[in-house]
């Protein structure tokens, strides 16, 4: 018996917006797989720029979802792992950071962060699904008890 999203409870202690979180997971899988394919199959500078643009475009959406889900630890980790190293690298390397080979340095932590958060999103969804199954089982038990009483 497959349950639709409308049958699920709207309140959850694990997830605030299940539809947005599922979309976030799908985009994470797509972004990680396409960027890895770009890097592995051909390492041209244009591919590097496409990967950088994808990371820049995806970042606001990722922060939006994390804020909406109240995952503030993940936001702090994003700034520590992804944003903070960029100025440090710039002070060490200087103007050479604009060369294509050095542009990959700030992008590597971003995609590593996406790789790690992908597993956490799966856990959040798994916890939500377990919670919804438990709610559904309790409803069915209550219905059986009502039928027995009648």
Short mmCIF file of the C-alpha atoms (twelve columns), coordinates in Angstrom:
data_MODEL
# 
_entry.id   MODEL 
# 
loop_
_atom_site.group_PDB 
_atom_site.id 
_atom_site.type_symbol 
_atom_site.label_atom_id 
_atom_site.label_alt_id 
_atom_site.label_comp_id 
_atom_site.label_asym_id 
_atom_site.label_seq_id 
_atom_site.Cartn_x 
_atom_site.Cartn_y 
_atom_site.Cartn_z 
_atom_site.pdbx_PDB_model_num 
ATOM 1   C CA . UNK A 1   0.000   0.000  0.000   1 
ATOM 2   C CA . UNK A 2   1.662   3.199  -1.206  1 
ATOM 3   C CA . UNK A 3   0.908   6.377  0.705   1 
ATOM 4   C CA . UNK A 4   0.657   9.725  -1.008  1 
ATOM 5   C CA . UNK A 5   2.126   12.866 0.455   1 
ATOM 6   C CA . UNK A 6   -1.380  14.137 1.247   1 
ATOM 7   C CA . UNK A 7   -1.982  11.166 3.544   1 
ATOM 8   C CA . UNK A 8   1.066   12.009 5.614   1 
ATOM 9   C CA . UNK A 9   0.860   14.194 8.645   1 
ATOM 10  C CA . UNK A 10  1.844   17.775 8.044   1 
ATOM 11  C CA . UNK A 11  3.742   18.187 11.311  1 
ATOM 12  C CA . UNK A 12  6.971   16.318 11.877  1 
ATOM 13  C CA . UNK A 13  9.753   16.647 14.393  1 
ATOM 14  C CA . UNK A 14  12.334  15.723 11.764  1 
ATOM 15  C CA . UNK A 15  11.325  17.637 8.625   1 
ATOM 16  C CA . UNK A 16  9.571   20.958 8.096   1 
ATOM 17  C CA . UNK A 17  8.936   20.732 4.339   1 
ATOM 18  C CA . UNK A 18  9.168   17.235 2.900   1 
ATOM 19  C CA . UNK A 19  8.603   18.304 -0.704  1 
ATOM 20  C CA . UNK A 20  11.423  20.852 -0.569  1 
ATOM 21  C CA . UNK A 21  13.742  18.361 1.096   1 
ATOM 22  C CA . UNK A 22  13.074  15.712 -1.556  1 
ATOM 23  C CA . UNK A 23  13.743  18.274 -4.278  1 
ATOM 24  C CA . UNK A 24  16.971  19.233 -2.489  1 
ATOM 25  C CA . UNK A 25  18.068  15.590 -2.429  1 
ATOM 26  C CA . UNK A 26  17.344  15.190 -6.134  1 
ATOM 27  C CA . UNK A 27  19.309  18.317 -7.002  1 
ATOM 28  C CA . UNK A 28  22.207  17.166 -4.815  1 
ATOM 29  C CA . UNK A 29  22.379  13.847 -6.643  1 
ATOM 30  C CA . UNK A 30  22.169  15.565 -10.029 1 
ATOM 31  C CA . UNK A 31  24.755  18.222 -9.221  1 
ATOM 32  C CA . UNK A 32  27.263  15.788 -7.768  1 
ATOM 33  C CA . UNK A 33  26.941  13.300 -10.600 1 
ATOM 34  C CA . UNK A 34  27.219  15.894 -13.379 1 
ATOM 35  C CA . UNK A 35  30.186  17.677 -11.826 1 
ATOM 36  C CA . UNK A 36  32.047  14.398 -11.331 1 
ATOM 37  C CA . UNK A 37  31.298  13.466 -14.941 1 
ATOM 38  C CA . UNK A 38  32.640  16.812 -16.154 1 
ATOM 39  C CA . UNK A 39  35.863  16.399 -14.223 1 
ATOM 40  C CA . UNK A 40  36.442  12.753 -15.103 1 
ATOM 41  C CA . UNK A 41  35.616  12.751 -18.790 1 
ATOM 42  C CA . UNK A 42  37.253  15.952 -19.900 1 
ATOM 43  C CA . UNK A 43  39.245  18.472 -17.964 1 
ATOM 44  C CA . UNK A 44  38.845  21.555 -20.100 1 
ATOM 45  C CA . UNK A 45  38.741  25.047 -18.553 1 
ATOM 46  C CA . UNK A 46  35.159  25.539 -19.762 1 
ATOM 47  C CA . UNK A 47  34.060  22.540 -17.678 1 
ATOM 48  C CA . UNK A 48  35.725  24.071 -14.655 1 
ATOM 49  C CA . UNK A 49  33.789  27.284 -15.176 1 
ATOM 50  C CA . UNK A 50  30.527  25.339 -15.565 1 
ATOM 51  C CA . UNK A 51  31.191  23.520 -12.288 1 
ATOM 52  C CA . UNK A 52  31.939  26.831 -10.551 1 
ATOM 53  C CA . UNK A 53  28.782  28.446 -11.927 1 
ATOM 54  C CA . UNK A 54  26.708  25.442 -10.833 1 
ATOM 55  C CA . UNK A 55  28.137  25.735 -7.310  1 
ATOM 56  C CA . UNK A 56  27.424  29.469 -7.190  1 
ATOM 57  C CA . UNK A 57  23.849  28.995 -8.408  1 
ATOM 58  C CA . UNK A 58  23.161  26.069 -6.069  1 
ATOM 59  C CA . UNK A 59  24.518  27.692 -2.893  1 
ATOM 60  C CA . UNK A 60  21.583  30.085 -2.204  1 
ATOM 61  C CA . UNK A 61  19.062  27.276 -2.679  1 
ATOM 62  C CA . UNK A 62  21.046  24.989 -0.390  1 
ATOM 63  C CA . UNK A 63  21.217  27.669 2.310   1 
ATOM 64  C CA . UNK A 64  17.486  28.339 1.878   1 
ATOM 65  C CA . UNK A 65  16.637  24.674 2.469   1 
ATOM 66  C CA . UNK A 66  18.991  24.413 5.444   1 
ATOM 67  C CA . UNK A 67  17.487  27.540 7.023   1 
ATOM 68  C CA . UNK A 68  13.962  26.283 6.361   1 
ATOM 69  C CA . UNK A 69  14.797  22.936 7.968   1 
ATOM 70  C CA . UNK A 70  16.562  24.687 10.850  1 
ATOM 71  C CA . UNK A 71  19.836  22.840 10.290  1 
ATOM 72  C CA . UNK A 72  22.009  25.641 11.636  1 
ATOM 73  C CA . UNK A 73  24.948  23.359 12.380  1 
ATOM 74  C CA . UNK A 74  25.158  22.510 8.694   1 
ATOM 75  C CA . UNK A 75  25.116  26.216 7.816   1 
ATOM 76  C CA . UNK A 76  27.987  26.908 10.212  1 
ATOM 77  C CA . UNK A 77  29.866  23.936 8.790   1 
ATOM 78  C CA . UNK A 78  29.288  25.320 5.275   1 
ATOM 79  C CA . UNK A 79  30.921  28.607 6.197   1 
ATOM 80  C CA . UNK A 80  33.809  26.891 7.983   1 
ATOM 81  C CA . UNK A 81  34.500  24.335 5.259   1 
ATOM 82  C CA . UNK A 82  33.590  26.221 2.082   1 
ATOM 83  C CA . UNK A 83  33.537  29.990 2.574   1 
ATOM 84  C CA . UNK A 84  36.300  30.578 5.132   1 
ATOM 85  C CA . UNK A 85  39.100  28.738 3.264   1 
ATOM 86  C CA . UNK A 86  38.639  30.922 0.162   1 
ATOM 87  C CA . UNK A 87  40.076  34.137 1.708   1 
ATOM 88  C CA . UNK A 88  42.841  32.104 3.328   1 
ATOM 89  C CA . UNK A 89  43.764  30.600 -0.039  1 
ATOM 90  C CA . UNK A 90  43.618  34.056 -1.611  1 
ATOM 91  C CA . UNK A 91  46.040  35.495 0.972   1 
ATOM 92  C CA . UNK A 92  48.437  32.596 0.430   1 
ATOM 93  C CA . UNK A 93  48.273  32.408 -3.359  1 
ATOM 94  C CA . UNK A 94  47.345  36.001 -4.218  1 
ATOM 95  C CA . UNK A 95  46.416  36.928 -7.759  1 
ATOM 96  C CA . UNK A 96  47.269  33.478 -9.091  1 
ATOM 97  C CA . UNK A 97  43.938  32.255 -7.744  1 
ATOM 98  C CA . UNK A 98  42.260  33.316 -11.009 1 
ATOM 99  C CA . UNK A 99  44.258  30.777 -13.023 1 
ATOM 100 C CA . UNK A 100 42.140  27.732 -13.976 1 
ATOM 101 C CA . UNK A 101 44.225  25.260 -11.988 1 
ATOM 102 C CA . UNK A 102 43.925  27.265 -8.771  1 
ATOM 103 C CA . UNK A 103 40.213  27.930 -9.249  1 
ATOM 104 C CA . UNK A 104 39.554  24.294 -8.449  1 
ATOM 105 C CA . UNK A 105 40.854  24.691 -4.875  1 
ATOM 106 C CA . UNK A 106 37.809  26.539 -3.486  1 
ATOM 107 C CA . UNK A 107 35.417  24.262 -5.386  1 
ATOM 108 C CA . UNK A 108 36.756  21.004 -3.956  1 
ATOM 109 C CA . UNK A 109 35.523  21.765 -0.378  1 
ATOM 110 C CA . UNK A 110 32.120  22.782 -1.751  1 
ATOM 111 C CA . UNK A 111 31.564  19.494 -3.550  1 
ATOM 112 C CA . UNK A 112 32.969  17.578 -0.585  1 
ATOM 113 C CA . UNK A 113 30.423  19.373 1.606   1 
ATOM 114 C CA . UNK A 114 27.642  18.473 -0.859  1 
ATOM 115 C CA . UNK A 115 28.808  14.863 -0.824  1 
ATOM 116 C CA . UNK A 116 28.662  14.741 2.989   1 
ATOM 117 C CA . UNK A 117 25.308  16.518 3.316   1 
ATOM 118 C CA . UNK A 118 23.790  14.147 0.773   1 
ATOM 119 C CA . UNK A 119 24.038  11.339 3.328   1 
ATOM 120 C CA . UNK A 120 22.505  13.493 6.055   1 
ATOM 121 C CA . UNK A 121 19.577  14.419 3.839   1 
ATOM 122 C CA . UNK A 122 18.979  10.709 3.301   1 
ATOM 123 C CA . UNK A 123 18.952  10.233 7.084   1 
ATOM 124 C CA . UNK A 124 16.508  13.114 7.553   1 
ATOM 125 C CA . UNK A 125 14.176  11.596 4.970   1 
ATOM 126 C CA . UNK A 126 14.529  8.124  6.464   1 
ATOM 127 C CA . UNK A 127 13.647  9.440  9.933   1 
ATOM 128 C CA . UNK A 128 10.655  11.281 8.481   1 
ATOM 129 C CA . UNK A 129 9.436   8.150  6.693   1 
ATOM 130 C CA . UNK A 130 9.759   6.069  9.864   1 
ATOM 131 C CA . UNK A 131 7.836   8.666  11.794  1 
ATOM 132 C CA . UNK A 132 5.073   8.693  9.185   1 
ATOM 133 C CA . UNK A 133 4.870   4.902  9.161   1 
ATOM 134 C CA . UNK A 134 4.541   4.908  12.940  1 
ATOM 135 C CA . UNK A 135 1.744   7.487  12.732  1 
ATOM 136 C CA . UNK A 136 0.002   5.408  10.074  1 
ATOM 137 C CA . UNK A 137 0.273   2.241  12.195  1 
ATOM 138 C CA . UNK A 138 -1.186  4.044  15.197  1 
ATOM 139 C CA . UNK A 139 -4.109  5.279  13.108  1 
ATOM 140 C CA . UNK A 140 -4.771  1.769  11.829  1 
ATOM 141 C CA . UNK A 141 -4.649  0.375  15.376  1 
ATOM 142 C CA . UNK A 142 -7.111  3.025  16.546  1 
ATOM 143 C CA . UNK A 143 -9.457  2.159  13.669  1 
ATOM 144 C CA . UNK A 144 -9.266  -1.548 14.557  1 
ATOM 145 C CA . UNK A 145 -10.064 -0.782 18.176  1 
ATOM 146 C CA . UNK A 146 -13.062 1.326  17.112  1 
ATOM 147 C CA . UNK A 147 -14.295 -1.472 14.853  1 
ATOM 148 C CA . UNK A 148 -13.940 -4.006 17.674  1 
ATOM 149 C CA . UNK A 149 -15.942 -1.801 20.009  1 
ATOM 150 C CA . UNK A 150 -18.759 -1.543 17.483  1 
# 
